[in-house]
Amino acid sequence: MITKEEVINLITKKLPSSQVFVENLKGNDHLQVTVIANEFNGLSLVKQHQLVYSALKEELASEAIHALALKTETPN
């Protein structure tokens, strides 16, 4: 099981400028995550998502996170 705070910490470690919002959809392993980060400037949506997935690589592999609904964007 992974906590919201752990998810936020893992993502902000990889993307220091990010704002991260985590919502449990079902249990603690089905998550909806929104990440807003300067690091996404100029990157395709696929590249943005790959950055977030890389921050959560171990948690996804171990199925601590079973399902991830991900939204990424740059700051306004």
Backbone as XML, in Angstrom:
<?xml version="1.0"?>
<chain id="A" units="angstrom">
  <residue number="1" name="MET">
    <atom name="N" x="0.847" y="-1.182" z="0.000"/>
    <atom name="CA" x="0.000" y="0.000" z="0.000"/>
    <atom name="C" x="0.893" y="1.246" z="0.000"/>
  </residue>
  <residue number="2" name="ILE">
    <atom name="N" x="0.472" y="2.239" z="-0.720"/>
    <atom name="CA" x="1.224" y="3.486" z="-0.804"/>
    <atom name="C" x="0.311" y="4.638" z="-0.394"/>
  </residue>
  <residue number="3" name="THR">
    <atom name="N" x="0.879" y="5.613" z="0.298"/>
    <atom name="CA" x="0.081" y="6.755" z="0.743"/>
    <atom name="C" x="0.141" y="7.884" z="-0.282"/>
  </residue>
  <residue number="4" name="LYS">
    <atom name="N" x="-0.814" y="8.783" z="-0.178"/>
    <atom name="CA" x="-0.820" y="9.971" z="-1.046"/>
    <atom name="C" x="0.470" y="10.752" z="-0.885"/>
  </residue>
  <residue number="5" name="GLU">
    <atom name="N" x="0.927" y="10.893" z="0.347"/>
    <atom name="CA" x="2.140" y="11.652" z="0.631"/>
    <atom name="C" x="3.362" y="11.013" z="-0.018"/>
  </residue>
  <residue number="6" name="GLU">
    <atom name="N" x="3.423" y="9.690" z="-0.023"/>
    <atom name="CA" x="4.546" y="8.997" z="-0.667"/>
    <atom name="C" x="4.548" y="9.247" z="-2.176"/>
  </residue>
  <residue number="7" name="VAL">
    <atom name="N" x="3.373" y="9.216" z="-2.786"/>
    <atom name="CA" x="3.271" y="9.484" z="-4.227"/>
    <atom name="C" x="3.729" y="10.911" z="-4.515"/>
  </residue>
  <residue number="8" name="ILE">
    <atom name="N" x="3.257" y="11.851" z="-3.727"/>
    <atom name="CA" x="3.644" y="13.258" z="-3.911"/>
    <atom name="C" x="5.156" y="13.413" z="-3.763"/>
  </residue>
  <residue number="9" name="ASN">
    <atom name="N" x="5.730" y="12.801" z="-2.750"/>
    <atom name="CA" x="7.183" y="12.906" z="-2.511"/>
    <atom name="C" x="7.995" y="12.307" z="-3.649"/>
  </residue>
  <residue number="10" name="LEU">
    <atom name="N" x="7.579" y="11.165" z="-4.164"/>
    <atom name="CA" x="8.303" y="10.528" z="-5.266"/>
    <atom name="C" x="8.286" y="11.390" z="-6.521"/>
  </residue>
  <residue number="11" name="ILE">
    <atom name="N" x="7.127" y="11.975" z="-6.817"/>
    <atom name="CA" x="7.012" y="12.799" z="-8.020"/>
    <atom name="C" x="7.777" y="14.111" z="-7.855"/>
  </residue>
  <residue number="12" name="THR">
    <atom name="N" x="7.660" y="14.748" z="-6.696"/>
    <atom name="CA" x="8.363" y="16.026" z="-6.508"/>
    <atom name="C" x="9.880" y="15.836" z="-6.420"/>
  </residue>
  <residue number="13" name="LYS">
    <atom name="N" x="10.319" y="14.654" z="-6.034"/>
    <atom name="CA" x="11.761" y="14.366" z="-6.057"/>
    <atom name="C" x="12.270" y="14.365" z="-7.497"/>
  </residue>
  <residue number="14" name="LYS">
    <atom name="N" x="11.486" y="13.805" z="-8.415"/>
    <atom name="CA" x="11.852" y="13.736" z="-9.836"/>
    <atom name="C" x="11.596" y="15.070" z="-10.539"/>
  </residue>
  <residue number="15" name="LEU">
    <atom name="N" x="10.526" y="15.759" z="-10.154"/>
    <atom name="CA" x="10.113" y="17.020" z="-10.784"/>
    <atom name="C" x="9.979" y="18.086" z="-9.694"/>
  </residue>
  <residue number="16" name="PRO">
    <atom name="N" x="11.088" y="18.692" z="-9.289"/>
    <atom name="CA" x="11.095" y="19.597" z="-8.136"/>
    <atom name="C" x="10.118" y="20.780" z="-8.204"/>
  </residue>
  <residue number="17" name="SER">
    <atom name="N" x="9.797" y="21.249" z="-9.401"/>
    <atom name="CA" x="8.905" y="22.414" z="-9.493"/>
    <atom name="C" x="7.426" y="22.027" z="-9.452"/>
  </residue>
  <residue number="18" name="SER">
    <atom name="N" x="7.141" y="20.737" z="-9.350"/>
    <atom name="CA" x="5.771" y="20.269" z="-9.558"/>
    <atom name="C" x="4.831" y="20.513" z="-8.391"/>
  </residue>
  <residue number="19" name="GLN">
    <atom name="N" x="3.571" y="20.660" z="-8.768"/>
    <atom name="CA" x="2.451" y="20.612" z="-7.837"/>
    <atom name="C" x="1.768" y="19.295" z="-8.149"/>
  </residue>
  <residue number="20" name="VAL">
    <atom name="N" x="1.504" y="18.499" z="-7.119"/>
    <atom name="CA" x="0.954" y="17.161" z="-7.320"/>
    <atom name="C" x="-0.319" y="17.011" z="-6.494"/>
  </residue>
  <residue number="21" name="PHE">
    <atom name="N" x="-1.359" y="16.515" z="-7.149"/>
    <atom name="CA" x="-2.634" y="16.279" z="-6.495"/>
    <atom name="C" x="-2.986" y="14.808" z="-6.688"/>
  </residue>
  <residue number="22" name="VAL">
    <atom name="N" x="-3.289" y="14.112" z="-5.580"/>
    <atom name="CA" x="-3.551" y="12.675" z="-5.628"/>
    <atom name="C" x="-4.925" y="12.403" z="-5.027"/>
  </residue>
  <residue number="23" name="GLU">
    <atom name="N" x="-5.690" y="11.589" z="-5.745"/>
    <atom name="CA" x="-7.016" y="11.180" z="-5.267"/>
    <atom name="C" x="-7.104" y="9.664" z="-5.344"/>
  </residue>
  <residue number="24" name="ASN">
    <atom name="N" x="-7.580" y="9.043" z="-4.267"/>
    <atom name="CA" x="-7.807" y="7.598" z="-4.279"/>
    <atom name="C" x="-9.125" y="7.332" z="-4.988"/>
  </residue>
  <residue number="25" name="LEU">
    <atom name="N" x="-9.086" y="6.498" z="-6.013"/>
    <atom name="CA" x="-10.302" y="6.149" z="-6.739"/>
    <atom name="C" x="-10.940" y="4.882" z="-6.173"/>
  </residue>
  <residue number="26" name="LYS">
    <atom name="N" x="-10.094" y="3.944" z="-5.734"/>
    <atom name="CA" x="-10.585" y="2.682" z="-5.189"/>
    <atom name="C" x="-9.466" y="2.107" z="-4.337"/>
  </residue>
  <residue number="27" name="GLY">
    <atom name="N" x="-9.716" y="1.983" z="-3.058"/>
    <atom name="CA" x="-8.652" y="1.512" z="-2.181"/>
    <atom name="C" x="-7.508" y="2.506" z="-2.209"/>
  </residue>
  <residue number="28" name="ASN">
    <atom name="N" x="-6.305" y="2.041" z="-1.967"/>
    <atom name="CA" x="-5.138" y="2.919" z="-2.039"/>
    <atom name="C" x="-4.249" y="2.580" z="-3.215"/>
  </residue>
  <residue number="29" name="ASP">
    <atom name="N" x="-4.720" y="1.691" z="-4.107"/>
    <atom name="CA" x="-3.868" y="1.308" z="-5.234"/>
    <atom name="C" x="-4.421" y="1.738" z="-6.589"/>
  </residue>
  <residue number="30" name="HIS">
    <atom name="N" x="-5.584" y="2.370" z="-6.621"/>
    <atom name="CA" x="-6.155" y="2.951" z="-7.836"/>
    <atom name="C" x="-6.170" y="4.466" z="-7.631"/>
  </residue>
  <residue number="31" name="LEU">
    <atom name="N" x="-5.308" y="5.159" z="-8.329"/>
    <atom name="CA" x="-5.102" y="6.581" z="-8.062"/>
    <atom name="C" x="-5.372" y="7.444" z="-9.285"/>
  </residue>
  <residue number="32" name="GLN">
    <atom name="N" x="-5.850" y="8.642" z="-9.014"/>
    <atom name="CA" x="-5.910" y="9.693" z="-10.027"/>
    <atom name="C" x="-4.906" y="10.746" z="-9.595"/>
  </residue>
  <residue number="33" name="VAL">
    <atom name="N" x="-3.951" y="11.041" z="-10.466"/>
    <atom name="CA" x="-2.870" y="11.969" z="-10.139"/>
    <atom name="C" x="-2.826" y="13.078" z="-11.175"/>
  </residue>
  <residue number="34" name="THR">
    <atom name="N" x="-2.771" y="14.308" z="-10.696"/>
    <atom name="CA" x="-2.583" y="15.475" z="-11.548"/>
    <atom name="C" x="-1.244" y="16.093" z="-11.184"/>
  </residue>
  <residue number="35" name="VAL">
    <atom name="N" x="-0.419" y="16.332" z="-12.198"/>
    <atom name="CA" x="0.903" y="16.919" z="-11.978"/>
    <atom name="C" x="1.028" y="18.163" z="-12.851"/>
  </residue>
  <residue number="36" name="ILE">
    <atom name="N" x="1.355" y="19.276" z="-12.219"/>
    <atom name="CA" x="1.600" y="20.535" z="-12.917"/>
    <atom name="C" x="3.071" y="20.873" z="-12.689"/>
  </residue>
  <residue number="37" name="ALA">
    <atom name="N" x="3.836" y="20.976" z="-13.787"/>
    <atom name="CA" x="5.281" y="21.168" z="-13.616"/>
    <atom name="C" x="5.888" y="21.981" z="-14.748"/>
  </residue>
  <residue number="38" name="ASN">
    <atom name="N" x="6.828" y="22.841" z="-14.379"/>
    <atom name="CA" x="7.601" y="23.599" z="-15.380"/>
    <atom name="C" x="8.416" y="22.667" z="-16.275"/>
  </residue>
  <residue number="39" name="GLU">
    <atom name="N" x="8.837" y="21.533" z="-15.725"/>
    <atom name="CA" x="9.653" y="20.587" z="-16.487"/>
    <atom name="C" x="8.925" y="20.054" z="-17.723"/>
  </residue>
  <residue number="40" name="PHE">
    <atom name="N" x="7.615" y="20.201" z="-17.782"/>
    <atom name="CA" x="6.828" y="19.715" z="-18.918"/>
    <atom name="C" x="6.844" y="20.682" z="-20.106"/>
  </residue>
  <residue number="41" name="ASN">
    <atom name="N" x="7.335" y="21.899" z="-19.905"/>
    <atom name="CA" x="7.361" y="22.880" z="-21.002"/>
    <atom name="C" x="8.076" y="22.312" z="-22.212"/>
  </residue>
  <residue number="42" name="GLY">
    <atom name="N" x="7.420" y="22.364" z="-23.371"/>
    <atom name="CA" x="8.007" y="21.920" z="-24.620"/>
    <atom name="C" x="7.985" y="20.421" z="-24.844"/>
  </residue>
  <residue number="43" name="LEU">
    <atom name="N" x="7.455" y="19.660" z="-23.892"/>
    <atom name="CA" x="7.405" y="18.205" z="-24.032"/>
    <atom name="C" x="6.032" y="17.754" z="-24.513"/>
  </residue>
  <residue number="44" name="SER">
    <atom name="N" x="6.018" y="16.677" z="-25.282"/>
    <atom name="CA" x="4.743" y="16.086" z="-25.691"/>
    <atom name="C" x="4.066" y="15.475" z="-24.468"/>
  </residue>
  <residue number="45" name="LEU">
    <atom name="N" x="2.775" y="15.206" z="-24.606"/>
    <atom name="CA" x="2.025" y="14.585" z="-23.527"/>
    <atom name="C" x="2.627" y="13.229" z="-23.159"/>
  </residue>
  <residue number="46" name="VAL">
    <atom name="N" x="3.054" y="12.478" z="-24.152"/>
    <atom name="CA" x="3.678" y="11.169" z="-23.901"/>
    <atom name="C" x="4.946" y="11.335" z="-23.064"/>
  </residue>
  <residue number="47" name="LYS">
    <atom name="N" x="5.800" y="12.284" z="-23.423"/>
    <atom name="CA" x="7.039" y="12.530" z="-22.672"/>
    <atom name="C" x="6.736" y="12.989" z="-21.243"/>
  </residue>
  <residue number="48" name="GLN">
    <atom name="N" x="5.708" y="13.818" z="-21.087"/>
    <atom name="CA" x="5.302" y="14.266" z="-19.749"/>
    <atom name="C" x="4.913" y="13.064" z="-18.893"/>
  </residue>
  <residue number="49" name="HIS">
    <atom name="N" x="4.095" y="12.190" z="-19.458"/>
    <atom name="CA" x="3.643" y="11.012" z="-18.716"/>
    <atom name="C" x="4.806" y="10.078" z="-18.409"/>
  </residue>
  <residue number="50" name="GLN">
    <atom name="N" x="5.736" y="9.945" z="-19.356"/>
    <atom name="CA" x="6.895" y="9.089" z="-19.116"/>
    <atom name="C" x="7.727" y="9.575" z="-17.935"/>
  </residue>
  <residue number="51" name="LEU">
    <atom name="N" x="7.841" y="10.890" z="-17.772"/>
    <atom name="CA" x="8.568" y="11.437" z="-16.619"/>
    <atom name="C" x="7.905" y="11.033" z="-15.310"/>
  </residue>
  <residue number="52" name="VAL">
    <atom name="N" x="6.586" y="11.124" z="-15.271"/>
    <atom name="CA" x="5.860" y="10.766" z="-14.043"/>
    <atom name="C" x="5.963" y="9.259" z="-13.805"/>
  </residue>
  <residue number="53" name="TYR">
    <atom name="N" x="5.773" y="8.463" z="-14.858"/>
    <atom name="CA" x="5.891" y="7.010" z="-14.705"/>
    <atom name="C" x="7.273" y="6.628" z="-14.198"/>
  </residue>
  <residue number="54" name="SER">
    <atom name="N" x="8.310" y="7.315" z="-14.654"/>
    <atom name="CA" x="9.663" y="6.988" z="-14.198"/>
    <atom name="C" x="9.833" y="7.283" z="-12.712"/>
  </residue>
  <residue number="55" name="ALA">
    <atom name="N" x="9.129" y="8.287" z="-12.214"/>
    <atom name="CA" x="9.197" y="8.601" z="-10.781"/>
    <atom name="C" x="8.501" y="7.535" z="-9.945"/>
  </residue>
  <residue number="56" name="LEU">
    <atom name="N" x="7.535" y="6.841" z="-10.544"/>
    <atom name="CA" x="6.741" y="5.840" z="-9.820"/>
    <atom name="C" x="7.034" y="4.414" z="-10.292"/>
  </residue>
  <residue number="57" name="LYS">
    <atom name="N" x="8.171" y="4.238" z="-10.955"/>
    <atom name="CA" x="8.526" y="2.973" z="-11.596"/>
    <atom name="C" x="8.409" y="1.772" z="-10.656"/>
  </residue>
  <residue number="58" name="GLU">
    <atom name="N" x="9.041" y="1.847" z="-9.508"/>
    <atom name="CA" x="9.034" y="0.719" z="-8.574"/>
    <atom name="C" x="7.645" y="0.440" z="-8.027"/>
  </residue>
  <residue number="59" name="GLU">
    <atom name="N" x="6.899" y="1.489" z="-7.745"/>
    <atom name="CA" x="5.557" y="1.338" z="-7.174"/>
    <atom name="C" x="4.596" y="0.722" z="-8.191"/>
  </residue>
  <residue number="60" name="LEU">
    <atom name="N" x="4.777" y="1.061" z="-9.465"/>
    <atom name="CA" x="3.960" y="0.465" z="-10.517"/>
    <atom name="C" x="4.358" y="-0.999" z="-10.743"/>
  </residue>
  <residue number="61" name="ALA">
    <atom name="N" x="5.657" y="-1.287" z="-10.736"/>
    <atom name="CA" x="6.147" y="-2.650" z="-10.961"/>
    <atom name="C" x="5.708" y="-3.604" z="-9.854"/>
  </residue>
  <residue number="62" name="SER">
    <atom name="N" x="5.706" y="-3.121" z="-8.625"/>
    <atom name="CA" x="5.327" y="-3.957" z="-7.489"/>
    <atom name="C" x="3.817" y="-3.993" z="-7.275"/>
  </residue>
  <residue number="63" name="GLU">
    <atom name="N" x="3.095" y="-3.218" z="-8.063"/>
    <atom name="CA" x="1.648" y="-3.058" z="-7.971"/>
    <atom name="C" x="1.198" y="-2.426" z="-6.658"/>
  </residue>
  <residue number="64" name="ALA">
    <atom name="N" x="2.099" y="-1.679" z="-6.005"/>
    <atom name="CA" x="1.665" y="-0.823" z="-4.902"/>
    <atom name="C" x="0.673" y="0.191" z="-5.472"/>
  </residue>
  <residue number="65" name="ILE">
    <atom name="N" x="0.913" y="0.560" z="-6.742"/>
    <atom name="CA" x="-0.060" y="1.331" z="-7.521"/>
    <atom name="C" x="-0.519" y="0.390" z="-8.629"/>
  </residue>
  <residue number="66" name="HIS">
    <atom name="N" x="-1.779" y="-0.012" z="-8.558"/>
    <atom name="CA" x="-2.312" y="-0.965" z="-9.531"/>
    <atom name="C" x="-2.844" y="-0.263" z="-10.779"/>
  </residue>
  <residue number="67" name="ALA">
    <atom name="N" x="-3.481" y="0.892" z="-10.563"/>
    <atom name="CA" x="-4.041" y="1.659" z="-11.685"/>
    <atom name="C" x="-3.747" y="3.136" z="-11.457"/>
  </residue>
  <residue number="68" name="LEU">
    <atom name="N" x="-3.372" y="3.818" z="-12.542"/>
    <atom name="CA" x="-3.011" y="5.222" z="-12.436"/>
    <atom name="C" x="-3.685" y="6.012" z="-13.555"/>
  </residue>
  <residue number="69" name="ALA">
    <atom name="N" x="-4.582" y="6.898" z="-13.163"/>
    <atom name="CA" x="-5.167" y="7.854" z="-14.103"/>
    <atom name="C" x="-4.337" y="9.118" z="-13.964"/>
  </residue>
  <residue number="70" name="LEU">
    <atom name="N" x="-3.691" y="9.525" z="-15.048"/>
    <atom name="CA" x="-2.701" y="10.591" z="-14.974"/>
    <atom name="C" x="-3.083" y="11.773" z="-15.856"/>
  </residue>
  <residue number="71" name="LYS">
    <atom name="N" x="-2.969" y="12.963" z="-15.266"/>
    <atom name="CA" x="-3.167" y="14.202" z="-16.023"/>
    <atom name="C" x="-1.945" y="15.066" z="-15.763"/>
  </residue>
  <residue number="72" name="THR">
    <atom name="N" x="-1.343" y="15.570" z="-16.830"/>
    <atom name="CA" x="-0.175" y="16.443" z="-16.692"/>
    <atom name="C" x="-0.432" y="17.753" z="-17.424"/>
  </residue>
  <residue number="73" name="GLU">
    <atom name="N" x="0.159" y="18.815" z="-16.900"/>
    <atom name="CA" x="0.043" y="20.115" z="-17.551"/>
    <atom name="C" x="1.157" y="21.038" z="-17.083"/>
  </residue>
  <residue number="74" name="THR">
    <atom name="N" x="1.341" y="22.106" z="-17.848"/>
    <atom name="CA" x="2.313" y="23.121" z="-17.466"/>
    <atom name="C" x="1.583" y="24.218" z="-16.703"/>
  </residue>
  <residue number="75" name="PRO">
    <atom name="N" x="2.306" y="24.973" z="-15.865"/>
    <atom name="CA" x="1.668" y="26.069" z="-15.140"/>
    <atom name="C" x="1.173" y="27.143" z="-16.114"/>
  </residue>
  <residue number="76" name="ASN">
    <atom name="N" x="0.103" y="27.806" z="-15.729"/>
    <atom name="CA" x="-0.442" y="28.894" z="-16.574"/>
    <atom name="C" x="0.365" y="30.144" z="-16.463"/>
  </residue>
</chain>
